[in-house]
């Protein structure tokens, strides 16, 4: 099953722990759920000494509110509490997709085998008795900290891999695969969608004149511009070699046309410098709307936008209104092999540089 993160990870940090130390252990958050104020304060003080950022809750209902309001990696839950027992609380935690990865320890006054087995069967990861010494409790907390830190590292790695699988490496926007799957999901959800197809005019000429590394730089900068000048909820993807697609929801067709025009002007305002020469690029767009389709699908939206784009290309090339149609150019290589953006023998005009 593919794991889909609830929110994108921006600039994932890769940290290396010093030898013999847990990575980021001091930033782990812990929740103590205990109705006895004095014992709750004792456990909270102990966990803070071990480097946790600790909060407390007097019962299960209050604990659920805190768990849903903030992210906690570890929870210590008393079994005998008013309003909701520890077993009832852990059942709710394990049944919630957003909470089920919390490392949970049951706190109990009983030391019999049946209680321990019941705790593990209910969904607790470990248990600690109130009669345990401080050293034993601390040892269990250190083990919990180590496991929770590993889980967080794993979650970060999964998010990074998900980002690599869904993003176009050159431009930084989403790739075609994600566009098709997410676009279809939005259509199925019944959202009113507009799709804008952007085609970079004369891109093959840039590759032929300045080289494919220059073309790669243009694609990279255009992708960065789209990423910066669109809303977080807009879906921007690289569709083909020199084509980008934008899917916007809850916009009328005329508004989508204005968005297409605005972004086209932003792209056309860019200038690149290659040696002693400078150049810019123009954009042709095609727009389609789900409202104009009886049974819309992402494929139909793409086809309609593609037809609109070719019509606009034809009108641009034949302003006299002749019936000579636009013949799309043959596909060309657009992703040359390069080591890093710094190796590109081309740069944006210094006065129009885009931040990545």
ABEGO torsion letter per residue (X at the ends): XBBBBABBBBGBBBBBBBBGBBBGAAABBBBBBBABAAAAAAAAAAAAAAGBBBBBBABAAAAAAAAAABBBABBBBBABBBGBBAAAAAAAAAABAAAAABBBBBBBABABAAAAAAAAAAGBABBBBAABBAAAAAAAAAAAAAAAAAAAAAAAAAAAAAAAAABBAAAGBBBAAAAAAAAAAAAAAGBBBBBBBBBBBGAAAAAAAAEAAAAAAAAAAAAAAAAAABBAABBBBBABAABBBBBBBGBBAAAAAAAAAAAAAAAAABBBBBEABBBBBBBBBBBBBAAABABBBAAAAAAAAAAAAAAAAAAAABAAGBABBBBBBBBBBABBBBABAAABABBBBAAABBBX
